């Protein structure tokens, strides 16, 4: 895959998760190879739902991906305990 300025995109690794409602969430590490500085992003692609409605995607830095992972783990713990979400988190 190539970009607009001669740079090349490389998929480094990927994995998919299929939710209970049938959405496929793909997680991929992408590297944009540029002469002056390579750029790496973690791509999160939430696919179409069962009715064909498009999902969303985000390109995250490694630090952003780690932050998202921490938020997801914290919310999973809250869901398992059945308690209110800790202050400063999504509900």
CORQUI-V631679 format. One record per pair of residues at least 24 apart in sequence whose ideal C-beta (glycine too) atoms are under 10 Angstrom apart, sorted by the first residue. I is the first residue (numbers start at 1). J is the second residue. D is the distance in Angstrom with one decimal. If there is no record, write none. Layout:
# CORQUI-V631679
i:j:d
I:J:D
I:J:D
This chain:
# CORQUI-V631679
i:j:d
1:30:9.0
1:32:9.8
2:33:9.9
3:32:6.5
3:33:9.2
3:34:8.4
5:32:9.9
5:34:7.7
5:35:9.7
6:33:9.7
6:34:8.6
6:35:8.6
7:31:9.9
7:32:5.4
7:33:5.9
7:34:4.8
7:35:8.2
7:36:9.9
7:38:9.0
7:39:8.6
8:32:7.5
8:33:4.8
8:34:8.8
8:38:9.9
9:33:7.8
9:39:9.7
9:41:9.8
10:38:9.4
10:40:9.5
11:43:8.5
12:40:7.8
12:42:9.7
13:42:9.8
14:43:8.5
14:45:9.4
16:45:9.1
16:47:8.7
17:46:9.9
18:47:8.9
19:46:8.9
19:47:9.5
19:49:9.1
19:50:10.0
21:49:6.5
21:50:6.3
21:51:9.9
22:47:8.9
22:48:8.8
22:49:6.7
22:50:4.4
22:51:9.3
23:47:5.5
23:48:7.2
23:49:5.5
23:50:7.8
23:53:9.6
23:55:6.2
24:48:8.1
24:49:9.9
24:55:8.5
25:55:8.1
25:57:9.9
26:55:9.8
26:57:8.7
27:60:9.8
27:65:8.6
28:57:9.9
28:59:9.7
29:62:9.0
29:65:9.0
30:59:7.3
32:59:9.8
41:65:8.6
42:66:9.2
42:68:8.7
42:69:9.7
44:68:7.7
